[in-house]
């Protein structure tokens, strides 16, 4: 898989500032929405009488809306242009957020919440496509810093939402506020200048999907599936895993607090290393970073599961191991292709498949054999991810 150097006009400081703002703010909003879904939906449940079953459907619709949007936005970004798809995605998201805030019935809430998923999926894919197009040499650095802002959203949004609820502010204003931010982003997008090849208009969806015939792309697509299966299952099932252990007579509430504190430290290490990730990949190289951090994630996960009762803080190292895997793999997969949008979209499709796979398999095994056995399935995901990382080749610059 080779990287071709294409002569392009220098990116002006104004264009650079606009792209950075859009990337960082999109990541921040995604982190904010992802981490506050449960908090908001709990309020919604009391306000418009949504059942727990329907709440699960809402979350599922949001995720699949995000995944489908990523696939088709990637293709359309290559065909129609990145700026066009950024505007489409942000318009969908802003409209979906306002309509969700206005919803008075469960059916309307469900429908418009899926539109929000479609919108944020489109925005995320489109803005990530800009990075390898405009900043090929700094792509790894920008992906890492951008995804670190996802972590900032994870930390800041629950605090902000708690402040709103403490002051008896309706959950509806949370969605209105995010819609206003997206509206400001659309104004910035209109002033962005991104060149688009006229030849791309002839691109068909079948032609775009041929990127999967590339061995490097196929390996990395599989890597995204098992990496996200490991990450998503950890977030979803770690508290239950901890609740099933014996911590010298701790009560159930104390175990929950212990798990919450560990997840907080995990998130801090994960976010901190995302900020440092660009410098690490510059020093180690992208494929070596992928292998080293996949190894760290697997080893720390095994040790953490084995010695959780004695040394639970080993899982902090697991957070470090996971921190650079997504961004590094996303940088590598865009090398040597003129279909950056398509391959970026495929990364999110892999993420959607991985999240569904991890949740279903770990949940089923936990029901059948206990939470310790179910949670240990993460080790299998980690082993497969490491093998795939070893198979990835260093992109060659021509």
LUMDRENMAR-746225 format. One record per residue (C-alpha): residue number from 1; residue in one letter; x, y, z negated. Coordinates in Angstrom, 1 decimal. Example, Ala and Ser with C-alpha at 12.3 -4.5 7.8 and 13.67 -1.06 7.14 Angstrom:
<drenfis>
1  A  12.3  -4.5  -7.8
2  S  13.7  -1.1  -7.1
</drenfis>
This chain:
<drenfis>
1  X  0.0  0.0  0.0
2  X  1.9  3.1  1.2
3  X  1.5  6.8  0.4
4  X  1.7  9.2  3.3
5  X  2.7  12.7  2.7
6  X  0.4  15.1  4.5
7  X  1.4  18.8  5.0
8  X  -1.2  21.0  3.4
9  X  -1.5  24.6  2.5
10  X  -0.4  25.5  -1.1
11  X  -3.1  25.5  -3.7
12  X  -3.7  29.1  -4.9
13  X  -3.8  29.9  -8.6
14  X  -7.4  30.8  -8.3
15  X  -8.4  27.5  -6.6
16  X  -6.3  25.6  -9.2
17  X  -8.1  27.3  -12.1
18  X  -11.5  26.5  -10.6
19  X  -10.7  22.8  -10.1
20  X  -9.2  22.5  -13.6
21  X  -12.3  24.2  -15.1
22  X  -14.7  21.9  -13.2
23  X  -12.7  18.7  -14.0
24  X  -12.3  19.4  -17.7
25  X  -15.8  20.6  -18.2
26  X  -17.3  17.7  -16.3
27  X  -15.4  15.2  -18.5
28  X  -16.3  17.1  -21.6
29  X  -20.0  17.0  -20.7
30  X  -19.9  13.3  -19.9
31  X  -18.3  12.6  -23.3
32  X  -20.9  14.8  -25.0
33  X  -23.8  13.1  -23.3
34  X  -22.4  9.6  -23.9
35  X  -21.7  10.0  -27.6
36  X  -25.0  11.8  -28.4
37  X  -27.4  9.5  -26.5
38  X  -28.3  7.6  -29.7
39  X  -28.6  10.7  -31.8
40  X  -30.9  12.5  -29.4
41  X  -33.0  9.4  -28.5
42  X  -33.7  8.8  -32.2
43  X  -35.2  12.3  -32.3
44  X  -37.1  11.7  -29.0
45  X  -38.5  8.5  -30.4
46  X  -40.3  10.4  -33.2
47  X  -41.3  13.3  -30.9
48  X  -42.9  11.6  -27.9
49  X  -43.5  8.1  -29.3
50  X  -41.0  6.0  -27.3
51  X  -40.6  2.3  -28.4
52  X  -37.2  0.8  -29.2
53  X  -37.6  -1.5  -26.1
54  X  -38.2  1.6  -23.9
55  X  -35.2  3.3  -25.5
56  X  -33.0  0.4  -24.4
57  X  -34.5  0.7  -20.9
58  X  -33.7  4.4  -20.9
59  X  -30.0  3.8  -21.7
60  X  -29.9  1.0  -19.1
61  X  -31.5  3.3  -16.4
62  X  -29.0  6.1  -17.3
63  X  -26.0  3.7  -16.9
64  X  -27.2  2.1  -13.6
65  X  -28.1  5.6  -12.3
66  X  -24.6  6.7  -13.0
67  X  -23.1  3.6  -11.4
68  X  -25.1  3.8  -8.2
69  X  -24.5  7.5  -7.9
70  X  -20.8  6.9  -8.2
71  X  -20.8  4.4  -5.3
72  X  -22.8  6.4  -2.9
73  X  -21.3  9.8  -3.9
74  X  -17.8  8.4  -3.2
75  X  -18.8  7.4  0.3
76  X  -20.7  10.7  0.9
77  X  -17.8  12.8  -0.4
78  X  -15.6  11.2  2.2
79  X  -18.3  11.7  4.9
80  X  -19.9  15.0  4.0
81  X  -17.3  16.7  1.9
82  X  -16.4  16.9  -1.8
83  X  -17.8  20.4  -2.3
84  X  -21.2  19.4  -0.8
85  X  -21.4  16.4  -3.2
86  X  -20.4  18.4  -6.2
87  X  -23.2  20.8  -5.6
88  X  -25.7  18.0  -5.0
89  X  -24.6  16.2  -8.2
90  X  -24.7  19.3  -10.3
91  X  -28.1  20.3  -8.9
92  X  -29.5  16.8  -9.8
93  X  -28.0  17.0  -13.3
94  X  -29.2  20.5  -14.1
95  X  -32.7  19.7  -12.8
96  X  -32.8  16.4  -14.6
97  X  -31.7  18.0  -17.9
98  X  -34.3  20.7  -17.8
99  X  -37.1  18.2  -16.8
100  X  -36.0  15.8  -19.5
101  X  -36.2  18.6  -22.1
102  X  -39.7  19.4  -20.8
103  X  -40.9  15.8  -20.8
104  X  -44.0  15.2  -22.9
105  X  -44.5  11.5  -22.1
106  X  -42.3  8.4  -22.2
107  X  -42.7  7.9  -18.4
108  X  -41.5  11.4  -17.5
109  X  -38.6  11.2  -20.0
110  X  -37.5  7.8  -18.5
111  X  -37.6  9.0  -14.9
112  X  -35.8  12.3  -15.5
113  X  -33.2  10.7  -17.7
114  X  -32.2  8.5  -14.8
115  X  -31.9  11.6  -12.7
116  X  -29.4  13.0  -15.3
117  X  -27.4  9.7  -14.9
118  X  -27.5  10.1  -11.1
119  X  -26.3  13.7  -11.4
120  X  -23.4  13.2  -13.8
121  X  -22.3  10.2  -11.8
122  X  -22.2  12.2  -8.7
123  X  -20.4  15.2  -10.4
124  X  -17.9  12.9  -12.0
125  X  -17.0  11.0  -8.7
126  X  -16.9  14.2  -6.6
127  X  -14.6  16.2  -9.0
128  X  -12.3  13.2  -9.5
129  X  -12.0  12.9  -5.7
130  X  -10.7  16.5  -5.5
131  X  -7.6  15.6  -7.6
132  X  -5.8  13.3  -5.3
133  X  -6.8  15.4  -2.3
134  X  -5.4  18.7  -3.7
135  X  -2.9  17.6  -6.3
136  X  -1.4  14.3  -5.2
137  X  1.8  14.6  -7.1
138  X  0.1  15.7  -10.3
139  X  -2.8  13.3  -10.1
140  X  -1.8  11.1  -13.0
141  X  -1.2  14.1  -15.3
142  X  -4.6  15.7  -14.4
143  X  -6.5  12.4  -14.7
144  X  -5.1  11.9  -18.2
145  X  -5.7  15.5  -19.4
146  X  -9.2  15.4  -17.8
147  X  -10.1  12.2  -19.5
148  X  -8.7  13.6  -22.8
149  X  -11.5  16.2  -22.6
150  X  -13.9  13.3  -22.4
151  X  -12.5  12.4  -25.8
152  X  -12.9  16.0  -27.0
153  X  -16.6  15.7  -26.0
154  X  -16.9  12.5  -28.0
155  X  -15.7  14.4  -31.1
156  X  -17.3  17.8  -30.7
157  X  -20.8  17.0  -29.4
158  X  -22.0  15.0  -32.5
159  X  -20.9  17.8  -34.8
160  X  -22.7  20.4  -32.7
161  X  -25.8  18.2  -32.5
162  X  -25.8  17.6  -36.2
163  X  -25.6  21.4  -36.7
164  X  -28.7  21.9  -34.5
165  X  -30.7  19.2  -36.2
166  X  -29.7  20.5  -39.6
167  X  -31.2  23.9  -38.7
168  X  -34.4  22.3  -37.3
169  X  -33.6  23.1  -33.7
170  X  -35.4  20.7  -31.3
171  X  -33.5  18.1  -29.3
172  X  -34.9  19.8  -26.1
173  X  -32.6  22.8  -26.5
174  X  -29.6  20.5  -26.4
175  X  -30.6  19.5  -22.9
176  X  -31.4  23.1  -21.9
177  X  -28.0  24.2  -23.2
178  X  -26.1  21.6  -21.1
179  X  -28.2  22.5  -18.1
180  X  -27.1  26.2  -18.5
181  X  -23.5  25.1  -18.6
182  X  -24.0  23.0  -15.4
183  X  -25.5  26.1  -13.8
184  X  -22.4  28.1  -14.5
185  X  -20.3  25.3  -13.0
186  X  -22.4  25.5  -9.8
187  X  -21.4  29.2  -9.5
188  X  -17.8  28.2  -9.7
189  X  -18.3  25.4  -7.1
190  X  -19.7  27.8  -4.6
191  X  -16.4  29.7  -4.5
192  X  -14.3  26.6  -4.1
193  X  -12.6  26.1  -0.8
194  X  -11.9  22.5  0.1
195  X  -11.1  21.5  3.7
196  X  -13.0  18.6  5.2
197  X  -12.1  16.6  8.3
198  X  -14.6  16.7  11.1
199  X  -13.7  13.1  12.0
200  X  -15.1  12.0  8.6
201  X  -18.6  12.7  9.8
202  X  -18.4  9.4  11.9
203  X  -17.5  7.3  8.8
204  X  -20.1  4.5  8.1
205  X  -20.8  2.9  4.8
206  X  -19.6  -0.5  6.1
207  X  -16.3  1.1  7.2
208  X  -15.9  2.8  3.8
209  X  -16.4  -0.5  2.0
210  X  -13.5  -2.1  4.0
211  X  -11.2  -0.5  1.4
212  X  -11.9  -3.6  -0.7
213  X  -10.1  -5.7  1.9
214  X  -6.9  -4.0  0.7
215  X  -5.3  -6.3  -1.8
216  X  -4.2  -3.5  -4.1
217  X  -7.7  -2.0  -4.2
218  X  -9.3  -5.4  -4.8
219  X  -6.9  -6.1  -7.7
220  X  -7.5  -2.7  -9.3
221  X  -11.3  -3.0  -8.8
222  X  -11.2  -6.3  -10.8
223  X  -8.9  -4.6  -13.4
224  X  -11.5  -1.9  -14.0
225  X  -14.2  -4.5  -14.6
226  X  -12.2  -6.3  -17.3
227  X  -10.7  -3.2  -18.9
228  X  -14.2  -1.6  -19.3
229  X  -15.6  -4.9  -20.5
230  X  -13.0  -4.9  -23.3
231  X  -13.4  -1.2  -24.1
232  X  -17.2  -1.2  -24.1
233  X  -17.6  -4.4  -26.1
234  X  -15.2  -3.0  -28.7
235  X  -17.3  0.1  -29.2
236  X  -20.5  -1.8  -29.3
237  X  -19.6  -4.8  -31.4
238  X  -16.7  -3.7  -33.7
239  X  -19.0  -2.6  -36.5
240  X  -20.8  -6.0  -36.4
241  X  -17.5  -7.8  -36.4
242  X  -16.4  -5.8  -39.5
243  X  -19.7  -6.5  -41.3
244  X  -19.1  -10.2  -40.9
245  X  -15.7  -10.1  -42.7
246  X  -14.9  -10.4  -46.4
247  X  -13.1  -7.2  -47.7
248  X  -12.7  -8.1  -51.4
249  X  -16.4  -7.8  -52.2
250  X  -17.2  -4.6  -50.3
251  X  -20.9  -3.9  -49.9
252  X  -22.6  -3.8  -46.5
253  X  -22.7  0.0  -46.6
254  X  -19.0  0.2  -47.5
255  X  -18.1  -2.1  -44.6
256  X  -20.2  0.2  -42.3
257  X  -18.3  3.2  -43.6
258  X  -15.0  1.4  -43.1
259  X  -15.9  0.5  -39.5
260  X  -17.0  4.1  -38.8
261  X  -13.7  5.5  -40.2
262  X  -11.7  3.1  -38.1
263  X  -13.6  4.0  -34.9
264  X  -12.9  7.7  -35.7
265  X  -9.2  7.0  -36.0
266  X  -9.3  4.8  -32.8
267  X  -10.9  7.7  -31.0
268  X  -8.3  10.2  -32.3
269  X  -5.4  8.0  -31.1
270  X  -7.1  7.3  -27.8
271  X  -7.6  11.0  -27.1
272  X  -4.2  12.1  -28.3
273  X  -2.4  9.7  -26.0
274  X  -4.6  10.8  -23.1
275  X  -3.2  14.3  -23.5
276  X  0.3  12.8  -23.5
277  X  -0.4  10.3  -20.8
278  X  0.9  12.4  -17.9
279  X  4.3  12.7  -19.4
280  X  4.4  9.0  -20.2
281  X  3.5  7.9  -16.7
282  X  6.1  10.3  -15.3
283  X  8.8  8.7  -17.5
284  X  7.8  5.0  -17.1
285  X  6.2  5.1  -13.6
286  X  2.5  4.2  -13.0
287  X  2.7  0.4  -12.6
288  X  5.1  0.0  -15.6
289  X  2.7  2.1  -17.7
290  X  -0.2  -0.1  -16.7
291  X  1.7  -3.3  -17.7
292  X  3.2  -1.9  -20.9
293  X  -0.1  -0.4  -22.2
294  X  -2.1  -3.5  -21.1
295  X  0.4  -5.6  -23.2
296  X  0.1  -3.3  -26.2
297  X  -3.7  -3.4  -26.0
298  X  -3.7  -7.2  -25.9
299  X  -1.2  -7.8  -28.6
300  X  -2.7  -5.3  -31.0
301  X  -6.2  -6.7  -30.3
302  X  -5.0  -10.3  -31.1
303  X  -3.3  -9.1  -34.3
304  X  -6.2  -6.9  -35.3
305  X  -8.7  -9.8  -35.0
306  X  -6.3  -12.2  -36.9
307  X  -5.5  -9.8  -39.7
308  X  -8.5  -7.4  -39.8
309  X  -9.1  -8.1  -43.5
310  X  -5.5  -7.3  -44.4
311  X  -4.5  -4.7  -41.8
312  X  -7.5  -3.2  -40.1
313  X  -5.5  -0.2  -39.0
314  X  -3.8  -2.3  -36.3
315  X  -6.8  -1.4  -34.2
316  X  -5.4  2.1  -34.0
317  X  -2.6  0.6  -31.8
318  X  -5.4  -0.9  -29.7
319  X  -6.7  2.6  -29.1
320  X  -3.2  3.7  -28.0
321  X  -3.0  0.6  -25.6
322  X  -6.4  1.4  -24.0
323  X  -5.7  5.1  -23.7
324  X  -3.8  5.2  -20.4
325  X  -5.2  2.2  -18.6
326  X  -8.2  3.9  -16.9
327  X  -6.4  7.0  -15.8
328  X  -3.2  5.2  -14.6
329  X  -5.2  2.6  -12.6
330  X  -7.4  5.4  -11.1
331  X  -4.3  7.2  -10.0
332  X  -2.7  4.1  -8.3
333  X  -5.9  3.1  -6.5
334  X  -6.1  6.5  -4.7
335  X  -2.5  6.2  -3.3
336  X  -2.2  5.6  0.4
337  X  -5.8  6.0  1.4
338  X  -7.7  8.7  3.1
339  X  -11.0  7.5  1.5
340  X  -10.3  8.8  -2.0
341  X  -14.0  9.4  -2.6
342  X  -14.9  5.8  -1.8
343  X  -12.2  4.2  -4.0
344  X  -13.0  6.6  -6.9
345  X  -16.6  5.6  -6.6
346  X  -15.6  2.0  -6.7
347  X  -13.8  2.5  -10.0
348  X  -17.1  3.6  -11.6
349  X  -18.9  0.7  -10.0
350  X  -16.3  -1.6  -11.6
351  X  -16.9  0.2  -14.9
352  X  -20.6  -0.4  -14.7
353  X  -20.2  -4.1  -14.0
354  X  -17.6  -4.4  -16.8
355  X  -19.8  -2.7  -19.3
356  X  -22.8  -4.9  -18.5
357  X  -20.6  -8.1  -18.4
358  X  -18.9  -7.3  -21.8
359  X  -22.2  -6.5  -23.6
360  X  -24.0  -9.5  -22.3
361  X  -21.3  -12.1  -22.9
362  X  -20.1  -10.9  -26.3
363  X  -23.7  -10.4  -27.4
364  X  -24.8  -13.9  -26.3
365  X  -21.7  -15.6  -27.9
366  X  -22.2  -13.6  -31.1
367  X  -25.8  -14.9  -31.3
368  X  -24.8  -18.5  -30.6
369  X  -21.5  -18.8  -32.6
370  X  -21.2  -15.8  -34.9
371  X  -19.8  -12.3  -34.6
372  X  -16.2  -13.3  -35.0
373  X  -16.3  -15.8  -32.1
374  X  -18.2  -13.3  -29.9
375  X  -15.8  -10.4  -30.7
376  X  -12.8  -12.7  -29.9
377  X  -14.1  -12.8  -26.3
378  X  -12.4  -9.4  -26.0
379  X  -9.0  -11.3  -26.0
380  X  -10.0  -13.1  -22.8
381  X  -10.9  -9.8  -21.2
382  X  -7.5  -8.4  -22.3
383  X  -5.6  -11.4  -20.9
384  X  -7.2  -11.1  -17.5
385  X  -6.6  -7.4  -17.4
386  X  -2.9  -7.9  -18.2
387  X  -2.5  -10.5  -15.5
388  X  -4.2  -8.2  -13.0
389  X  -1.9  -5.3  -14.1
390  X  1.1  -7.4  -13.5
391  X  -0.1  -8.1  -9.9
392  X  -0.4  -4.4  -9.1
393  X  2.4  -3.2  -6.8
394  X  4.2  0.1  -7.2
395  X  2.9  2.5  -4.6
396  X  5.6  3.2  -1.9
397  X  6.1  6.7  -0.7
398  X  6.8  7.0  3.0
</drenfis>
